[in-house]
Amino acid sequence: MDQIIIATTDPDKWIELSDAEPKGVATPVDTYVLTIQLRELRASTRPLDAYNDYARDGRRLAKVFAEMAKEWRGWKGEKFWSTTDSEVTLKFTHDRVSRVRVDVEVKDSPAANWKVTGELALELGNLERIAKDVAEYLRV
């Protein structure tokens, strides 16, 4: 799998994981690129650490999607995920009806020379598949 697209309720908005390294091995991914597409705006990170002695970001990302899939009927407050250096932040809020709101923030570096923020929505019925796809892609 070269990339995964996390589809949202708006076909012009999505989250993409790509460029996983190393390729084709059974061990967890070391680095990957995360891209946020917000209609005409596309923001990509530099290669992010997914799984090494310092960062366990890939494992934590897979875990937050697995938690949401398990708790699809609802949770209180926000679920939160960020990269170790806060270049990417995702906040997930259940609307108690049919969707999960995702507030996203992507920065070019911890220094934040540029920053993109936006909002996406995920269908509750897709959470289990998304959780499986993220875990499979990051090999965690």
C-alpha positions in Angstrom: 0.0 0.0 0.0 1.7 3.2 -1.2 -0.7 5.6 0.5 -4.0 5.8 2.3 -6.7 8.4 1.9 -8.9 9.0 4.9 -12.1 10.2 3.2 -14.4 12.7 4.8 -18.0 13.8 4.3 -16.7 16.4 1.8 -15.1 14.8 -1.3 -12.8 17.8 -1.6 -11.3 17.3 1.9 -9.2 14.4 3.1 -6.2 13.2 5.1 -3.5 11.3 3.3 -0.6 9.2 4.6 2.1 8.5 2.1 5.8 7.9 1.5 6.1 5.3 4.3 9.7 4.1 4.9 11.0 1.5 5.0 8.9 0.0 2.2 7.8 -3.6 2.0 9.0 -4.9 5.4 7.0 -6.3 8.3 8.4 -3.9 10.9 6.5 -0.7 11.8 7.0 2.3 9.5 9.8 4.7 10.6 8.7 7.8 8.7 5.7 8.9 6.6 4.3 12.1 5.1 0.9 13.4 6.3 -1.1 15.6 3.9 -4.2 17.6 4.6 -6.4 18.5 1.6 -8.9 21.3 2.3 -10.6 21.9 -1.1 -8.0 24.0 -3.1 -5.5 24.0 -0.2 -3.0 21.2 0.2 -0.5 21.1 3.1 2.1 18.3 3.5 4.6 17.7 6.2 8.2 16.8 5.9 8.8 13.1 6.6 7.5 12.5 10.1 8.9 10.0 12.6 6.3 7.3 13.1 8.1 4.7 15.3 11.5 5.1 16.8 13.1 5.4 20.2 11.9 9.0 20.4 8.5 9.1 18.7 5.7 6.6 18.8 3.5 8.8 16.7 2.3 6.1 14.3 1.3 3.8 17.1 -0.6 6.6 18.8 -2.3 7.7 15.6 -3.5 4.1 15.0 -4.6 3.9 18.6 -6.8 7.0 18.5 -8.6 5.8 15.4 -9.1 2.4 17.1 -10.5 4.1 20.2 -13.0 6.1 18.1 -14.1 3.0 16.2 -14.7 1.2 19.5 -16.6 4.2 20.9 -18.5 5.1 17.8 -21.7 5.7 19.7 -20.0 8.7 21.4 -17.5 10.0 23.8 -17.3 13.2 25.9 -15.0 16.0 25.0 -12.2 15.7 22.5 -9.8 12.9 21.5 -6.5 14.4 20.6 -3.4 13.3 18.6 -0.3 15.2 17.7 3.1 14.4 16.5 5.9 14.5 19.1 7.0 17.9 17.9 3.4 19.2 17.4 3.9 19.7 13.6 0.5 18.0 13.2 -2.4 18.2 15.6 -5.8 16.4 15.2 -8.7 17.0 17.6 -11.7 14.7 17.2 -15.2 15.6 18.6 -18.2 13.3 18.3 -21.4 15.2 17.3 -23.7 12.7 19.0 -25.5 12.1 15.7 -23.5 10.7 12.8 -20.1 12.4 12.5 -16.8 13.1 14.0 -15.5 16.6 13.6 -11.7 16.8 13.0 -10.0 20.1 13.7 -6.6 19.9 12.0 -3.4 22.0 12.3 -0.3 21.4 10.1 2.9 23.4 10.5 6.0 23.3 8.4 8.2 22.8 11.5 8.1 23.3 15.2 9.1 27.0 14.5 5.9 27.3 12.4 7.0 29.5 9.5 3.6 28.6 8.1 0.5 27.0 9.6 -2.6 25.6 8.1 -5.8 25.0 10.1 -9.1 23.5 9.0 -12.0 21.3 9.8 -13.0 17.9 8.4 -15.8 15.5 9.2 -15.7 11.7 9.3 -18.7 9.4 9.0 -19.1 7.2 12.1 -19.7 4.2 9.9 -16.3 4.5 8.4 -14.3 4.6 11.6 -13.7 0.9 11.8 -12.3 0.7 8.3 -10.2 3.9 8.8 -8.7 2.4 12.0 -7.8 -0.8 10.2 -6.3 1.0 7.3 -4.2 3.3 9.4 -2.9 0.4 11.5 -2.1 -1.6 8.4 -0.4 1.2 6.6 1.8 2.1 9.6 2.3 -1.6 10.4 1.5 -1.3 14.0 
